[in-house]
Amino acid sequence: MAELYQGPLDEAAMEDGGPLPLDEKLRQAYFWIVNQAIISPFYDVEYNEGPPQLYTFGDQKIQVVLPSEQSYSSYVLLPLLNLAVQRRCLLVGGPGRGKTVIAMLMGVLGGYSLRDVKRAIQHGQPQMTIADLLGTPVPSSLVNAQQLEDVKIAWRRWLGMRVKIIDEYNRIPTRTQSALLTVMAENYAEMYDAIYECPEAAWYLTANDEAGGGTYQVIEALRDRIDVVVKALHFNTRFLTELLLRIEAGIKPEEIVPSQIIFSAEELTQVRREILEVQIAPELLRRFEFFAGQFEFFEPAARQLEYLTKDTVKLAGVDPSSLASEDAGKDALADLGSQTRNGLSVRALQTCLVFVKAMAYFRGSDQASLTDFRQIVPFVLHDKLVINPDCRYFDQPGKNSLRIDRISWIRNLFDDSCREYDRLDLDRDDPVATLTRQFEQGLEGVDEPEVRKRLVAIERVLASWSKGRKLYGNLFDDILKLKYLHQRYSNYLRWLRYGS
C-alpha cells in the first residue's frame, strides 16, 4: 500500500536530472492526488478531441458522456488551480466529504508541514471573536499605552501563511466575518490602530451548504470575495475496497505527499507569473464579452440608457418581479439575461479570465481555448450569477433541474450564448468591433471630413438596430460603446474647430 502511494513520481522527476517544469509539476501534483490521495472518480471537467460517446438514461434523458480527451475532477483541479493563482476557493458539501482534507493537501503542497497546516486552520464557531481570529493585545502594552498606537498586538501566526484555511466559515459571527473580509479583500489585519500586512495567499473556505446558510448568514461582501466554488461530491461505494485498504494500512494521504510535488514560495510566484502570460485570442475574448454582456440589462429599470440595469432596481429596493410584466414578450431563448437577477462585477470578470488562463497553463498550452472557458466559467460564476427561478425558460421540458444545478445552468447559458453568437455571425459581421478598431488607431492626423464620415457610420448602425422590435441584453453594451465612440469623435471634432 505504501508503494502504491509513492507512485511513479520519483522516476519522473529524475528523468532529465533536473527539476520538473512548473506546469508539469502542477500536473504531477494533480495526478498524484486524484489517483492516489483522494478517492474522487469523477471527471466532470470534460474535454474532447473528437465526437465523444454518448448514452442516455432515465425519464429525464440524462446524457452520459465518455470524454475523448484527458478530462479532470473539479474537486481536485479547481483547488489546485486556486493554489497556483492565489485566489479564494469555497469547498461546499455535506459533512465528512473530505473538504478539509483537500484544503490541508493544498497547504502541504504550498510548502508547509502538516503540523503547521493543522494548527493554522481557523475553525468557525458561534463564539469566535475578532481576537480569536486575528490576535490579542499584549497585556503589558495595553496597561502602559498612552495612545492606541502604543498597544502591541500578538498576531495569530496563520495571518502570515501563503495558504489560509477557514473551516465552516458560515458559523462565524457577523462582526468577526467583517474582520475576516478585511484580511481576504485587502490582505491586512487591523486591531487597535495596529496593522499586520499579510502576504498574497491561496484561501480555502469550507461550508456544508452552498446557499451560505449556517449558524450565521454570510455577509454579502464576504461571499462576493469568493472566486471559485467547488462541490465535494458523494463517495462512490464501488471504491469501498480501496477505502478499506487505507484503513487497514493506517495511511493518511496528507501525511505522505511526495516532496517532488511540493512548491516553494518562489515556485508559486513563478507559476502565477507564467499563468498570466497565457494568451487569450481576440475572437475568444469577443465571445466571452458577448456572454458576459447578457445579464446586466433590464429594460424596465429606467428611462435613460445608462441606468437600464438590474443594479438600478436593486439600489432602489424594488422587487424585480414587480416589473417583470413590463419586460414581457421577448424570446425566452434569446433573452439570456432574463434567467438572472443580477449582472457581473468587474471582479467576477477578472477572476474568470485568470482561471481560464490557469486552466490552459495546466493543460500545457500557451493559448486559452473555447473549451477552457466553457469548463471554468461555471465554477467561477457559481455564486456570482443569481438565478431567477421565475423565468419562463425553466418551464420548458427538461429545463426545471437547471434551477438547482448551478454548474449545468451556467454552462448551458454559455452554450446558448455561443449558439446565438454564431447565429448572428459576429465573427464576420461585428460593426462595433470594426468601428472600435478604427478608433483605436488613434485620432492624430484625422481631418474633419473623416471624423464626420465616422460619425455618420455610427449613426447608421444605431438607426438599423433601432428598427428591431425588442431590445436584448447583447445589444446593451454595444449601444453604449457606440454612444461612447460618437461622443469621443464629437469632442475631437469640436477641438478641430476651436482648439487648433
Helices and strands as residue ranges (DSSP letters): H 2-6, H 9-14, H 22-32, I 33-37, E 53-57, E 62-66, H 74-85, E 88-92, H 99-109, H 114-120, E 122-123, H 130-134, E 135-137, H 139-144, G 148-150, E 153-155, G 157-160, E 163-167, G 169-171, H 174-186, E 188-191, E 194-197, E 202-207, H 220-224, E 228-231, G 237-239, H 240-249, G 253-255, G 259-261, H 265-276, H 282-292, G 299-301, G 305-307, H 310-315, G 320-327, G 336-339, H 346-362, H 370-380, G 392-395, G 400-403, H 406-423, H 431-440, H 448-465, H 473-498
